[in-house]
Amino acid sequence: MNEKNPQPSEQMPFLRRLQEGFSFVKACPVCKGEYSDRTPHVLYEQDPVHLIHMSCPHCESSILSIVTLSDIGMSSVGVFTDLSADDVVRFHGREAFEDNDILALHEFLSSKDAPKISQLFVR
């Protein structure tokens, strides 16, 4: 079973099953605004597991969910995120940060020679 990034036309049967099975897909849990049919984005699938990103068109909150579908039902786990769907795709499969990486960054930023935070993000 290879992981693949499905094309929009391939997503439709899965998305229909998802919308029929989950009432939370119909409304944003933050603002209760209604999601459109185009809101869920299937980012990855490795049957029966799907990684789905949804952004509310009203309040712009986002949810990243892992959904499993089978003939006997479905299961999901979701988290609120500030990542866009593009961010998730970009970070997928990258090496995770280690504890020591975070500590080294903290020490660097705490040093007297460290640049100002605003200078780190200038392109």
N, C-alpha and C positions, 0 to 999 in steps of 0.2 A: 504494500500500500504506500504509494508515494504521496508526499505532501504536494498540494497544488494550489495555485491561486486561481479560483474559478472566474470565468468570464460572467458578466451580468446575466446573459441568457441562461447560463447553467445554474444560476442562483435561484431562479424563480420557483421551481417546485419546492426546494428547501425553505425558501422564505415564506411561501404560502403555508406550508405545514407549521412553520414557526409562528406565524401570526395567528393561525387558527388555534394553536395550542397554548399560547401565552397571552394573557390579558395585559401584562405589563408592557408588551410591545406596542400596544395601541396608544398608551399615554405615558408621558414623561413622569417619572416618580418625583421629580423636583418641583416642577411647575404645573403638572397635570395637563400640559398642552398636548394636543394630539400629534402623534408621529405621522409622517406621510408614508406611502408605500415604498418610497425610495430611501427612507431613513436607515434601515439596517444594511450594513456592508459586510458581506462575508469576506474576511481577509485571508483566511486559510482554512482548509479542510483536510482532514485525514479521517475518512469515514470510520466510525460514526461521530467524530468530534469536529466541531466547527468553532472558529474564533470569529466573533461578531463585534463590530464597533457600531454604536448608534450615537448620533448627536441630535439633541433637541433643536428644532428650527426656531423655537421661541426663546428659550433661556440659554441655549448653547452649552448646556451641560452634556457630558458624554459618559457613556457606559461601555466597558469592554467586558464581553461575556464569553464564556466557554459553554457551548450547548452540545448536548449529546442527544441524538434522536435514534429511536429504534421502533420496531413494530409494537412494542408493549408500552411505549411512552417516551417522555423526554425529561431531561434533567439539565439544570443550568447553574452556573456560578458567575456572578457579575460584580464588578467593582466600578465605582465612579473614578474617572480619570481626567487629567488635563491634556492627555495625548490625543492628537488627531489620528484619523485612520492612516494617514501618510506616515506619521511618527511611528506608529506600531509596526508598519511594514518595514520602515527603515531600521528600527532597532531589533527586529526579529532575528534571532540566530546570532546576534553579536555576543561576544564574551561579556560575562557579568563582572561588575566591579567587585573587588575583594575588600575586606575590611581595611587592610593596610592602605589601599588606594585612597579611601575616604579620609583616613587619618593623615596621610601625606598631604592631601589637598588642604585639610584644615591647618596643618602646621605651616604650609606654604602661605596660605591666605592670612595667617596670624603673624607672620614674620614682618619685621619693619621694612623689609625690602620688597614686599609684595605690592603688585600694582593695585590700583583701585579697581573694585569690581566692575565699574562701568568701562574701564579700559580692556577688560577681558572679552567683552562682547562686541567690540567695535570691529567692523569688517573692513 
